[in-house]
Amino acid sequence: MTNDDSEPRVPVVCPECETTSRIELSELADSIARHNEQLHDGEQVAEVDPEVADELANLVADELGLLDDA
């Protein structure tokens, strides 16, 4: 993991472990996969905070013009 304070950190939650952490964007996918593999037998339990994921999806959809009225 790098120590670059300019890289965005994304909130990750694991309801089964009752934990929340902030992971650097560049490490996000690997970190979630590693957590789920090591602690949950590969089951997709830990994930990006759903509220943040929804907001990001809305921002991307807006940027791509998917939310424009036809």
Backbone as a printed PyTorch tensor [residue, N CA C, xyz], in Angstrom:
tensor([[[  0.8440,  -1.1750,   0.0000],
         [  0.0000,   0.0000,   0.0000],
         [  0.8870,   1.2350,   0.0000]],

        [[  0.5230,   2.2210,  -0.7970],
         [  1.3000,   3.4470,  -0.8580],
         [  0.9060,   4.3760,   0.2730]],

        [[  1.7280,   5.3620,   0.4920],
         [  1.4480,   6.3330,   1.5430],
         [  1.1920,   7.7040,   0.9250]],

        [[  0.5260,   7.7280,  -0.2280],
         [  0.2430,   8.9520,  -0.9640],
         [ -1.0950,   9.5230,  -0.5020]],

        [[ -1.0450,  10.6310,   0.2340],
         [ -2.2650,  11.2160,   0.7920],
         [ -3.1850,  11.7950,  -0.2720]],

        [[ -2.7140,  11.9480,  -1.5190],
         [ -3.5520,  12.5220,  -2.5620],
         [ -4.4640,  11.4920,  -3.2170]],

        [[ -4.2260,  10.2080,  -2.9680],
         [ -5.0640,   9.1770,  -3.5710],
         [ -6.3820,   9.0570,  -2.8020]],

        [[ -7.4990,   9.0110,  -3.5240],
         [ -8.7970,   8.8850,  -2.8430],
         [ -8.8980,   7.5750,  -2.0650]],

        [[ -9.5710,   7.6620,  -0.9300],
         [ -9.8250,   6.4720,  -0.1100],
         [-11.3260,   6.2380,  -0.1100]],

        [[-11.7030,   4.9890,  -0.2810],
         [-13.1030,   4.6120,  -0.4390],
         [-13.5540,   3.8410,   0.7970]],

        [[-14.7210,   4.1850,   1.3670],
         [-15.2080,   3.4470,   2.5260],
         [-15.6880,   2.0500,   2.1220]],

        [[-15.2260,   1.0590,   2.8890],
         [-15.6010,  -0.3370,   2.6770],
         [-16.2330,  -0.8350,   3.9700]],

        [[-17.3400,  -1.5420,   3.8380],
         [-18.0330,  -2.0790,   5.0120],
         [-18.1180,  -3.5950,   4.9190]],

        [[-18.0670,  -4.2170,   6.0760],
         [-18.3000,  -5.6500,   6.1770],
         [-19.2910,  -5.8610,   7.3050]],

        [[-20.5600,  -6.0520,   6.9480],
         [-21.5730,  -6.2030,   7.9970],
         [-21.3520,  -7.4380,   8.8670]],

        [[-20.7990,  -8.4950,   8.3090],
         [-20.5810,  -9.7090,   9.0890],
         [-19.4880,  -9.5110,  10.1370]],

        [[-18.4290,  -8.8030,   9.7820],
         [-17.3420,  -8.5050,  10.7200],
         [-17.6350,  -7.2700,  11.5630]],

        [[-18.6810,  -6.5260,  11.1740],
         [-19.0360,  -5.2710,  11.8160],
         [-17.8740,  -4.2870,  11.7720]],

        [[-17.2410,  -4.1780,  10.5760],
         [-16.1200,  -3.2680,  10.4080],
         [-16.3570,  -2.3120,   9.2540]],

        [[-15.7170,  -1.1720,   9.3480],
         [-15.6910,  -0.1840,   8.2780],
         [-14.2500,   0.2810,   8.1650]],

        [[-13.7770,   0.4210,   6.9300],
         [-12.4300,   0.9250,   6.7200],
         [-12.4280,   1.8030,   5.4780]],

        [[-11.3390,   2.5350,   5.3020],
         [-11.1760,   3.3700,   4.1110],
         [ -9.9450,   2.8570,   3.3840]],

        [[-10.1510,   2.4380,   2.1290],
         [ -9.1050,   1.8040,   1.3380],
         [ -8.7510,   2.7000,   0.1610]],

        [[ -7.4620,   2.8030,  -0.1280],
         [ -7.0290,   3.5800,  -1.2860],
         [ -7.6390,   2.9840,  -2.5450]],

        [[ -8.0510,   3.8490,  -3.4500],
         [ -8.7270,   3.4260,  -4.6690],
         [ -7.9210,   2.3920,  -5.4410]],

        [[ -6.6130,   2.5630,  -5.5290],
         [ -5.7770,   1.6360,  -6.2870],
         [ -5.7240,   0.2420,  -5.6610]],

        [[ -6.0370,   0.1320,  -4.3800],
         [ -5.9890,  -1.1440,  -3.6630],
         [ -7.3790,  -1.7320,  -3.4200]],

        [[ -8.4180,  -1.0280,  -3.8380],
         [ -9.7840,  -1.3620,  -3.4560],
         [-10.2080,  -2.7780,  -3.8390]],

        [[-10.1430,  -3.1140,  -5.1040],
         [-10.6230,  -4.4260,  -5.5650],
         [ -9.8460,  -5.5560,  -4.9080]],

        [[ -8.5190,  -5.4420,  -4.8660],
         [ -7.7020,  -6.5010,  -4.2590],
         [ -7.9770,  -6.6310,  -2.7680]],

        [[ -8.1390,  -5.5030,  -2.0940],
         [ -8.3670,  -5.5290,  -0.6570],
         [ -9.7030,  -6.1920,  -0.3050]],

        [[-10.7530,  -5.8470,  -1.0450],
         [-12.0610,  -6.4540,  -0.7990],
         [-12.0130,  -7.9500,  -1.1050]],

        [[-11.4130,  -8.3090,  -2.2280],
         [-11.3130,  -9.7280,  -2.6020],
         [-10.5280, -10.5070,  -1.5490]],

        [[ -9.4160,  -9.9530,  -1.0840],
         [ -8.5880, -10.6260,  -0.0810],
         [ -9.3630, -10.8030,   1.2260]],

        [[-10.0450,  -9.7660,   1.6650],
         [-10.8450,  -9.8460,   2.8900],
         [-11.8950, -10.9480,   2.7680]],

        [[-12.6430, -10.9190,   1.6730],
         [-13.7060, -11.9070,   1.4930],
         [-13.1510, -13.3260,   1.3810]],

        [[-12.0200, -13.4830,   0.7170],
         [-11.4170, -14.8100,   0.5680],
         [-10.9240, -15.3340,   1.9160]],

        [[-10.2240, -14.4950,   2.6610],
         [ -9.6260, -14.9240,   3.9180],
         [-10.6430, -15.1090,   5.0450]],

        [[-11.6660, -14.2710,   5.0790],
         [-12.5770, -14.2890,   6.2240],
         [-13.9600, -14.8640,   5.9300]],

        [[-14.3200, -14.9490,   4.6510],
         [-15.6840, -15.3640,   4.3190],
         [-15.7250, -16.4280,   3.2320]],

        [[-14.6420, -17.1910,   3.1040],
         [-14.5520, -18.2800,   2.1160],
         [-14.9270, -17.8250,   0.7110]],

        [[-14.5730, -16.5960,   0.3690],
         [-14.8180, -16.0730,  -0.9630],
         [-16.2000, -15.4860,  -1.1850]],

        [[-17.0830, -15.6380,  -0.2160],
         [-18.4270, -15.0600,  -0.3440],
         [-18.3170, -13.5340,  -0.3460]],

        [[-19.0890, -12.8670,  -1.1980],
         [-19.0380, -11.4170,  -1.3410],
         [-19.7710, -10.7360,  -0.1840]],

        [[-19.0680, -10.5650,   0.9320],
         [-19.6530,  -9.9470,   2.1220],
         [-19.1970,  -8.4950,   2.2480]],

        [[-17.8900,  -8.2730,   2.2860],
         [-17.3630,  -6.9100,   2.3490],
         [-17.5760,  -6.2520,   0.9990]],

        [[-17.8780,  -4.9460,   1.0220],
         [-18.1410,  -4.2200,  -0.2150],
         [-17.9530,  -2.7330,   0.0170]],

        [[-17.8850,  -1.9960,  -1.0880],
         [-17.8820,  -0.5390,  -0.9890],
         [-19.1770,  -0.1360,  -0.2970]],

        [[-19.0840,   0.8190,   0.6020],
         [-20.2690,   1.3080,   1.3110],
         [-21.3910,   1.5340,   0.2910]],

        [[-22.5380,   0.8640,   0.4500],
         [-23.6200,   0.9520,  -0.5370],
         [-24.0820,   2.3840,  -0.8340]],

        [[-24.0940,   3.2510,   0.1470],
         [-24.4930,   4.6410,  -0.0920],
         [-23.4960,   5.3370,  -1.0210]],

        [[-22.2210,   5.0760,  -0.8110],
         [-21.1890,   5.6630,  -1.6590],
         [-21.2660,   5.0670,  -3.0640]],

        [[-21.4550,   3.7600,  -3.1510],
         [-21.5550,   3.0980,  -4.4530],
         [-22.7320,   3.6550,  -5.2500]],

        [[-23.8670,   3.8660,  -4.5960],
         [-25.0390,   4.4330,  -5.2780],
         [-24.7540,   5.8460,  -5.7770]],

        [[-24.1060,   6.6410,  -4.9420],
         [-23.7890,   8.0180,  -5.3290],
         [-22.8200,   8.0310,  -6.5090]],

        [[-21.8080,   7.1680,  -6.4730],
         [-20.8690,   7.0870,  -7.5890],
         [-21.5690,   6.6510,  -8.8730]],

        [[-22.4670,   5.6840,  -8.7640],
         [-23.2110,   5.2250,  -9.9390],
         [-24.0390,   6.3700, -10.5210]],

        [[-24.6560,   7.1670,  -9.6640],
         [-25.4400,   8.3160, -10.1350],
         [-24.5590,   9.3580, -10.8210]],

        [[-23.3880,   9.6180, -10.2550],
         [-22.4700,  10.5830, -10.8570],
         [-21.9910,  10.1150, -12.2260]],

        [[-21.6620,   8.8400, -12.3350],
         [-21.2070,   8.2810, -13.6150],
         [-22.3390,   8.3260, -14.6300]],

        [[-23.5280,   7.9190, -14.2300],
         [-24.6750,   7.9360, -15.1420],
         [-24.9630,   9.3570, -15.6180]],

        [[-24.8680,  10.3160, -14.7100],
         [-25.0880,  11.7140, -15.0810],
         [-24.0150,  12.1840, -16.0590]],

        [[-22.7670,  11.8530, -15.7770],
         [-21.6500,  12.2490, -16.6380],
         [-21.7900,  11.6440, -18.0390]],

        [[-22.3040,  10.4260, -18.1220],
         [-22.4850,   9.7570, -19.4110],
         [-23.7740,  10.1760, -20.1100]],

        [[-24.5800,  11.0070, -19.4340],
         [-25.8270,  11.4650, -20.0300],
         [-26.9450,  10.4530, -19.9610]],

        [[-26.7950,   9.4430, -19.1310],
         [-27.8050,   8.3960, -19.0250],
         [-29.0500,   8.8570, -18.2770]],

        [[-28.9410,   9.9460, -17.5520],
         [-30.0860,  10.4440, -16.7760],
         [-30.7960,  11.5950, -17.4700]],

        [[-30.2930,  11.9810, -18.6510],
         [-30.9300,  13.0700, -19.3920],
         [-32.3030,  12.6470, -19.8600]],

        [[-33.2360,  13.6040, -19.8380],
         [-34.5780,  13.3410, -20.3680],
         [-34.4860,  13.2470, -21.8770]],

        [[-35.1560,  12.2410, -22.4170],
         [-35.1100,  12.0360, -23.8750],
         [-36.1610,  12.8550, -24.5620]]])
